[in-house]
Amino acid sequence: MARFKYVAMTDKGVEVNGAVSAENQVAAIQQIRDLGYFPTQVIEETLRGGAAARAGVAKAEKGTGLNIEISILTPRTISGRVLAIFTRQLAVLIDAGLPLLKSLRVLEEQQKPGPLKNALAGMGQAVESGSTFSEALAAYPRLFNKLFVNMVKAGEAGGVLEVVLNRLAEFVEKSEKLKSKVKSAMIYPIAVISFAIAVLVLLMTFIVPKFRAIFENVDLKLPAMTQLLINISSFFRSNIYYTHPPFIGIIPLIPLGIYLLFRFIKSTERGKMFFDAAKLNLPIFGVLVRKSAVARFSRTLGTLITSGVPILQALNIVRETSGNEVISQAVGNVHDSIREGESIAGPLRDTKVFMPMVISMIEVGEETGKLPDMLMKIADVYDNDVDNAVAGITSIIEPILIVMLAVIVGFIVIALFLPLIGLIRGMSGEGETAGP
């Protein structure tokens, strides 16, 4: 018998961990169900005669369809865009009356080789061998998160899988659309600033020194701004280019190094909390990030409750899929308070993270018994706010960057050509004096 570690949820939405001994993964899942738990991940503890399982990869007997066997050289996940397309296609097929197994086979044939195609093959085998669709999805946690799995599980329990899949498709599409808009607002200024820095390095390293050589051969007092520009260029070359020539080749690697350092710090608990809190308090982009986080929270929670997921379990899922550690901690506090018998609005207000309008709308939703509808309305409102904020920020950033670049380039041009103008005037004056 093999030993399987598992992660499961209780009927109250509490996550539990444990281990069972069984002949294969299907039998292990059945044991976990008999304990009254809902398994979300089942991993064989030993592989190949006792070698430790790596990277959370479950490898059970061939044919169970609940296995994940991933090569180091192949991608281990899929993009949000691919997930959105897959979810919409599956929802359309199921809604059209096609059986689940047939739908999975059709989508498998359409996919290019990769992790999603492999997962579809495994899920097809799992469903064919008697496993539920949610159990098949749970075997691929890198591709389908707990939100996805639990919504499907709720749809299966209520006999409305096609309805839940349509909601999931809409949710994933809107989340991906929102994410792409936020990224697009960040990419433009980063690209322009990076290009400007590259041009400045080129000017300071190669262009300004050529003008300096011209000025040194002429007895001419340089204007203050020209001297400042030459001093900056000399400092750059003497401390970087001349003293350490190979450093110029390393310059393009500096952004990569900064990115890797950022990722390392963010991987720690304190680092993640620091950066996520900083994102919410940025001067211009902070409002955008906060509204985006609130929209994601509201849409996720509203979709889960509408799909029949218990409130405590829904909050656990929202906490794990929030994408922001500050929001996650706030939702965790709300979960603990609700478990003690409180409402949602009160604990949310105490977190100091959510805007007053959000709290008021949730209070109205609780009082009228229409909390899911109110949460979806909140998500729609803040999605529109994010759209407007992205458009506004983009329209503001473009002229600011243009003015900044114009000032920098104008300063360099004027600083370089002022001495030349003085030199030309001096030569013109000497020519007139030497005339008859």
C-alpha positions as CSV (number, residue, x, y, z in Angstrom):
1,M,0.0,0.0,0.0
2,A,1.1,3.6,-0.7
3,R,0.7,6.5,1.7
4,F,-1.0,9.6,0.4
5,K,-0.9,13.1,1.9
6,Y,-4.0,15.2,1.4
7,V,-5.4,18.7,1.7
8,A,-9.2,18.8,2.2
9,M,-12.0,21.1,3.3
10,T,-14.6,20.4,6.0
11,D,-18.3,21.2,5.5
12,K,-17.6,24.4,7.4
13,G,-14.9,25.6,5.0
14,V,-11.9,24.8,7.3
15,E,-8.8,23.4,5.6
16,V,-7.4,20.2,7.1
17,N,-4.2,18.2,6.3
18,G,-3.5,14.6,6.9
19,A,-2.4,11.3,5.4
20,V,-4.1,7.9,4.5
21,S,-2.8,4.6,3.3
22,A,-4.5,3.1,0.2
23,E,-3.8,0.9,-2.8
24,N,-4.1,3.9,-5.2
25,Q,-5.2,7.5,-5.4
26,V,-8.8,6.7,-6.1
27,A,-9.1,4.6,-3.0
28,A,-7.3,7.3,-1.0
29,I,-9.9,9.9,-2.2
30,Q,-12.7,7.6,-1.1
31,Q,-11.2,7.2,2.3
32,I,-11.0,11.0,2.7
33,R,-14.6,11.3,1.7
34,D,-15.6,8.7,4.3
35,L,-14.0,10.9,6.9
36,G,-16.4,13.7,5.9
37,Y,-13.9,15.8,4.1
38,F,-13.8,17.2,0.6
39,P,-10.3,16.6,-0.9
40,T,-8.7,19.3,-2.9
41,Q,-5.3,17.8,-3.3
42,V,-4.0,14.2,-2.9
43,I,-0.3,13.5,-3.3
44,E,1.5,10.2,-3.0
45,E,4.1,10.5,-0.3
46,T,6.7,8.1,-1.9
47,L,7.6,7.5,-5.5
48,R,9.7,4.8,-7.1
49,G,10.5,2.7,-4.1
50,G,10.7,5.5,-1.5
51,A,12.0,8.5,-3.3
52,A,10.4,11.7,-1.9
53,A,7.7,13.2,-4.0
54,R,8.9,16.5,-5.6
55,A,7.1,19.7,-6.4
56,G,3.7,18.4,-5.2
57,V,3.4,16.0,-8.2
58,A,1.0,13.2,-7.5
59,K,1.8,10.0,-9.4
60,A,-0.7,7.2,-8.8
61,E,-1.4,4.0,-10.7
62,K,-1.7,4.4,-14.5
63,G,-5.3,4.8,-15.6
64,T,-6.7,6.6,-12.6
65,G,-6.5,10.0,-14.4
66,L,-5.6,11.8,-11.2
67,N,-1.9,11.9,-11.9
68,I,0.3,14.9,-12.8
69,E,3.6,13.9,-14.3
70,I,5.4,17.0,-15.5
71,S,8.9,17.3,-17.0
72,I,11.3,20.0,-15.8
73,L,11.7,21.2,-19.4
74,T,7.9,21.7,-20.1
75,P,5.7,24.5,-18.8
76,R,3.9,23.7,-15.5
77,T,1.1,26.1,-15.8
78,I,-1.1,28.0,-18.3
79,S,-1.8,31.7,-18.8
80,G,-5.0,33.3,-17.7
81,R,-5.9,33.9,-21.3
82,V,-5.7,30.2,-22.1
83,L,-7.7,29.3,-19.0
84,A,-10.4,31.8,-20.0
85,I,-10.7,30.3,-23.5
86,F,-10.8,26.7,-22.1
87,T,-13.4,27.6,-19.6
88,R,-15.6,29.4,-22.2
89,Q,-15.3,26.5,-24.7
90,L,-16.1,23.9,-22.0
91,A,-19.1,25.9,-20.8
92,V,-20.4,26.2,-24.4
93,L,-20.1,22.5,-25.0
94,I,-21.8,21.5,-21.8
95,D,-24.5,24.1,-22.3
96,A,-25.1,22.6,-25.8
97,G,-25.9,19.2,-24.2
98,L,-22.6,17.4,-24.9
99,P,-21.6,14.9,-22.2
100,L,-18.7,16.0,-20.0
101,L,-16.4,13.2,-21.1
102,K,-17.1,13.9,-24.7
103,S,-16.5,17.6,-24.2
104,L,-13.1,16.9,-22.5
105,R,-12.1,14.7,-25.4
106,V,-13.1,17.3,-28.0
107,L,-11.1,20.0,-26.2
108,E,-8.1,17.7,-25.8
109,E,-8.0,17.1,-29.6
110,Q,-8.0,20.9,-30.2
111,Q,-5.2,21.7,-27.8
112,K,-1.6,22.0,-28.8
113,P,0.9,19.8,-26.9
114,G,1.4,21.2,-23.4
115,P,0.2,21.1,-19.8
116,L,-3.4,21.7,-20.7
117,K,-3.6,19.0,-23.2
118,N,-1.9,16.6,-20.8
119,A,-4.4,17.6,-18.1
120,L,-7.4,17.1,-20.3
121,A,-6.2,13.6,-21.1
122,G,-5.8,12.8,-17.4
123,M,-9.1,14.3,-16.5
124,G,-10.8,12.4,-19.3
125,Q,-9.4,9.2,-17.8
126,A,-10.4,10.2,-14.3
127,V,-14.0,11.0,-15.3
128,E,-14.2,7.7,-17.3
129,S,-13.0,5.7,-14.3
130,G,-15.8,7.2,-12.1
131,S,-14.2,10.2,-10.5
132,T,-16.1,13.5,-10.4
133,F,-15.0,16.4,-12.5
134,S,-14.0,18.5,-9.5
135,E,-11.7,15.6,-8.3
136,A,-10.1,15.4,-11.7
137,L,-9.5,19.2,-11.6
138,A,-8.1,19.1,-8.1
139,A,-5.3,16.8,-9.3
140,Y,-3.9,19.7,-11.3
141,P,-3.5,22.5,-8.8
142,R,-1.0,24.3,-10.9
143,L,-3.6,24.8,-13.6
144,F,-6.9,25.1,-11.7
145,N,-6.9,26.9,-8.4
146,K,-9.2,26.2,-5.4
147,L,-11.7,28.8,-6.6
148,F,-12.1,26.9,-9.9
149,V,-12.3,23.5,-8.2
150,N,-14.7,24.5,-5.5
151,M,-17.1,26.2,-7.9
152,V,-17.2,23.1,-10.1
153,K,-17.8,21.0,-6.9
154,A,-20.7,23.2,-5.9
155,G,-22.1,23.0,-9.4
156,E,-21.9,19.2,-9.3
157,A,-23.6,19.0,-5.9
158,G,-26.5,21.2,-7.1
159,G,-26.8,19.6,-10.5
160,V,-26.1,22.9,-12.3
161,L,-22.7,22.3,-13.6
162,E,-23.4,24.1,-16.9
163,V,-24.6,27.2,-15.1
164,V,-21.5,27.3,-12.9
165,L,-19.2,26.8,-15.8
166,N,-20.8,29.8,-17.6
167,R,-20.3,31.8,-14.4
168,L,-16.7,30.6,-14.2
169,A,-16.1,31.5,-17.8
170,E,-17.5,35.0,-17.3
171,F,-15.5,35.4,-14.1
172,V,-12.2,34.3,-15.7
173,E,-12.7,36.5,-18.7
174,K,-13.5,39.6,-16.7
175,S,-10.6,38.9,-14.3
176,E,-8.2,38.5,-17.2
177,K,-9.5,41.6,-18.9
178,L,-9.1,43.6,-15.7
179,K,-5.6,42.3,-15.2
180,S,-4.5,43.1,-18.8
181,K,-5.8,46.7,-18.5
182,V,-3.8,47.2,-15.3
183,K,-0.7,45.8,-16.9
184,S,-1.2,47.9,-20.0
185,A,-1.3,51.0,-17.8
186,M,2.1,50.0,-16.3
187,I,3.9,48.9,-19.5
188,Y,3.8,52.2,-21.4
189,P,5.6,54.4,-18.8
190,I,8.1,51.6,-18.0
191,A,8.9,51.2,-21.7
192,V,9.3,54.9,-22.3
193,I,11.5,55.4,-19.2
194,S,13.7,52.4,-20.1
195,F,14.2,53.8,-23.6
196,A,15.0,57.2,-22.2
197,I,17.6,55.8,-19.8
198,A,19.3,53.9,-22.7
199,V,19.4,57.0,-24.8
200,L,20.9,59.0,-21.9
201,V,23.6,56.4,-21.3
202,L,24.5,56.5,-25.0
203,L,24.7,60.3,-25.0
204,M,26.8,60.5,-21.8
205,T,29.1,57.8,-22.9
206,F,29.8,58.6,-26.5
207,I,28.3,61.9,-27.7
208,V,29.1,64.4,-24.9
209,P,32.8,63.3,-24.7
210,K,33.2,64.2,-28.4
211,F,32.0,67.7,-27.7
212,R,34.2,68.0,-24.7
213,A,37.2,67.3,-26.8
214,I,36.2,70.1,-29.1
215,F,35.8,72.5,-26.2
216,E,39.2,71.6,-24.7
217,N,41.0,72.6,-27.9
218,V,39.4,76.1,-27.8
219,D,40.1,78.8,-25.3
220,L,36.4,79.4,-24.4
221,K,34.7,79.8,-21.0
222,L,31.9,77.2,-20.9
223,P,28.4,78.1,-19.6
224,A,27.4,76.7,-16.3
225,M,24.9,74.2,-17.8
226,T,27.5,72.9,-20.3
227,Q,30.1,72.5,-17.5
228,L,27.5,70.6,-15.4
229,L,26.7,68.3,-18.4
230,I,30.4,67.6,-19.0
231,N,31.0,66.9,-15.3
232,I,28.2,64.4,-15.3
233,S,29.5,62.7,-18.4
234,S,33.1,62.6,-16.9
235,F,31.9,61.1,-13.7
236,F,30.0,58.4,-15.6
237,R,32.9,57.5,-17.8
238,S,35.6,57.7,-15.1
239,N,33.7,55.6,-12.6
240,I,32.1,53.1,-14.9
241,Y,33.2,53.1,-18.5
242,Y,37.0,53.7,-18.2
243,T,37.6,52.1,-14.8
244,H,35.4,49.1,-15.4
245,P,34.8,48.7,-19.2
246,P,33.1,45.3,-18.9
247,F,30.4,47.0,-16.7
248,I,28.9,48.5,-19.9
249,G,28.1,45.0,-21.1
250,I,26.5,44.2,-17.7
251,I,24.2,47.2,-17.8
252,P,21.4,45.4,-19.6
253,L,21.5,42.7,-16.9
254,I,20.9,45.2,-14.1
255,P,17.1,45.3,-14.7
256,L,17.1,41.5,-14.7
257,G,19.1,41.4,-11.4
258,I,16.7,43.9,-9.8
259,Y,13.7,41.9,-11.0
260,L,15.2,38.6,-9.5
261,L,16.0,40.4,-6.2
262,F,12.4,41.7,-6.1
263,R,11.0,38.2,-6.7
264,F,13.2,36.8,-4.0
265,I,12.2,39.4,-1.4
266,K,8.6,39.1,-2.4
267,S,8.7,35.3,-1.9
268,T,9.2,35.9,1.8
269,E,6.2,36.5,4.1
270,R,7.4,39.9,5.3
271,G,8.5,41.0,1.8
272,K,5.2,40.1,0.3
273,M,3.3,42.0,3.0
274,F,5.5,45.0,2.5
275,F,5.2,45.2,-1.3
276,D,1.5,44.5,-1.3
277,A,0.9,47.2,1.3
278,A,3.1,49.6,-0.7
279,K,1.1,48.9,-3.9
280,L,-2.1,49.9,-2.1
281,N,-0.5,53.2,-1.0
282,L,1.3,54.3,-4.2
283,P,0.6,58.0,-5.1
284,I,-1.1,57.5,-8.5
285,F,-1.4,53.7,-9.0
286,G,-2.4,52.9,-5.4
287,V,-6.1,53.8,-6.1
288,L,-6.0,51.7,-9.2
289,V,-4.6,48.7,-7.4
290,R,-7.0,49.1,-4.5
291,K,-10.0,49.3,-6.7
292,S,-8.8,46.3,-8.7
293,A,-8.4,44.3,-5.5
294,V,-11.9,45.2,-4.3
295,A,-13.4,44.3,-7.6
296,R,-11.6,40.9,-7.6
297,F,-12.7,40.3,-4.0
298,S,-16.4,41.2,-4.7
299,R,-16.6,39.2,-7.9
300,T,-15.0,36.1,-6.5
301,L,-17.1,36.1,-3.3
302,G,-20.3,36.8,-5.2
303,T,-19.6,34.1,-7.7
304,L,-18.9,31.5,-5.1
305,I,-21.9,32.3,-2.9
306,T,-24.2,32.4,-6.0
307,S,-22.8,28.9,-7.0
308,G,-23.8,27.5,-3.6
309,V,-20.4,27.5,-1.8
310,P,-20.9,28.0,2.0
311,I,-19.8,31.4,3.1
312,L,-16.9,30.3,5.3
313,Q,-15.5,28.1,2.6
314,A,-16.0,30.9,0.1
315,L,-14.0,33.3,2.3
316,N,-11.2,30.8,2.6
317,I,-11.0,30.5,-1.2
318,V,-11.2,34.3,-1.6
319,R,-8.4,34.7,0.9
320,E,-6.1,32.3,-1.0
321,T,-6.9,33.8,-4.4
322,S,-7.0,37.5,-3.5
323,G,-3.5,38.2,-5.0
324,N,-2.7,40.7,-2.3
325,E,-1.4,39.8,1.2
326,V,-3.1,42.8,2.9
327,I,-6.5,41.9,1.4
328,S,-5.9,38.2,2.2
329,Q,-5.2,39.1,5.8
330,A,-8.3,41.3,6.0
331,V,-10.5,38.5,4.5
332,G,-8.9,36.1,7.1
333,N,-10.0,38.4,9.9
334,V,-13.5,38.6,8.4
335,H,-13.6,34.7,8.2
336,D,-12.7,34.4,11.9
337,S,-15.3,37.0,12.9
338,I,-18.1,35.4,10.9
339,R,-17.3,32.0,12.5
340,E,-18.0,33.7,15.8
341,G,-21.4,34.8,14.6
342,E,-20.8,38.3,13.3
343,S,-21.9,39.8,10.0
344,I,-19.6,40.5,7.0
345,A,-19.9,44.3,6.9
346,G,-18.7,44.9,10.5
347,P,-15.4,43.0,10.3
348,L,-14.7,44.4,6.8
349,R,-15.1,47.9,8.2
350,D,-12.6,47.1,11.0
351,T,-9.9,46.0,8.5
352,K,-9.6,49.7,7.2
353,V,-8.9,48.3,3.7
354,F,-12.2,48.5,2.0
355,M,-13.9,51.8,1.0
356,P,-16.9,53.0,2.9
357,M,-19.2,52.6,-0.2
358,V,-18.3,48.9,-0.4
359,I,-19.1,48.4,3.3
360,S,-22.5,50.2,2.9
361,M,-23.5,48.2,-0.2
362,I,-22.6,44.9,1.6
363,E,-24.7,45.9,4.6
364,V,-27.6,46.6,2.3
365,G,-27.1,43.2,0.7
366,E,-27.1,41.4,4.0
367,E,-30.2,43.2,5.3
368,T,-32.2,42.5,2.1
369,G,-30.9,38.9,1.6
370,K,-29.3,39.8,-1.7
371,L,-25.7,39.7,-0.8
372,P,-24.5,37.9,-4.0
373,D,-26.3,40.4,-6.3
374,M,-24.8,43.3,-4.3
375,L,-21.3,41.9,-4.5
376,M,-21.6,41.5,-8.2
377,K,-22.8,45.1,-8.5
378,I,-19.8,46.3,-6.5
379,A,-17.5,44.3,-8.8
380,D,-19.2,45.9,-11.9
381,V,-18.9,49.4,-10.3
382,Y,-15.2,49.1,-9.5
383,D,-14.4,47.4,-12.8
384,N,-15.8,50.5,-14.5
385,D,-13.8,52.7,-12.1
386,V,-10.6,50.7,-13.0
387,D,-11.3,51.2,-16.7
388,N,-11.8,55.0,-16.1
389,A,-8.7,55.1,-13.9
390,V,-6.5,53.3,-16.4
391,A,-7.7,55.7,-19.2
392,G,-7.1,58.7,-16.9
393,I,-3.7,57.6,-15.7
394,T,-2.6,56.8,-19.3
395,S,-3.8,60.2,-20.5
396,I,-1.9,62.0,-17.7
397,I,1.3,59.9,-17.9
398,E,1.8,60.4,-21.7
399,P,2.1,64.3,-21.6
400,I,4.2,64.1,-18.3
401,L,6.7,61.7,-19.9
402,I,6.8,63.8,-23.1
403,V,7.5,67.0,-21.1
404,M,10.2,65.2,-19.0
405,L,11.9,63.8,-22.1
406,A,11.6,67.2,-23.9
407,V,13.2,69.0,-20.9
408,I,16.1,66.4,-20.6
409,V,16.8,66.4,-24.4
410,G,16.4,70.2,-24.6
411,F,18.9,70.6,-21.7
412,I,21.5,68.4,-23.4
413,V,21.1,70.1,-26.8
414,I,21.2,73.6,-25.4
415,A,24.2,72.8,-23.1
416,L,26.2,71.4,-26.1
417,F,25.4,74.1,-28.6
418,L,25.6,77.2,-26.4
419,P,29.5,77.1,-26.5
420,L,29.4,76.5,-30.2
421,I,27.2,79.5,-30.8
422,G,29.6,81.6,-28.6
423,L,32.6,80.2,-30.6
424,I,31.0,81.1,-33.9
425,R,30.2,84.6,-32.7
426,G,33.8,85.0,-31.5
427,M,35.2,83.9,-34.8
428,S,32.8,86.2,-36.7
429,G,33.8,89.1,-34.5
430,E,37.6,88.4,-35.1
431,G,36.9,88.3,-38.8
432,E,35.3,91.7,-38.7
433,T,38.1,93.2,-36.6
434,A,40.8,91.8,-39.0
435,G,39.0,93.3,-42.0
436,P,40.2,96.5,-43.8
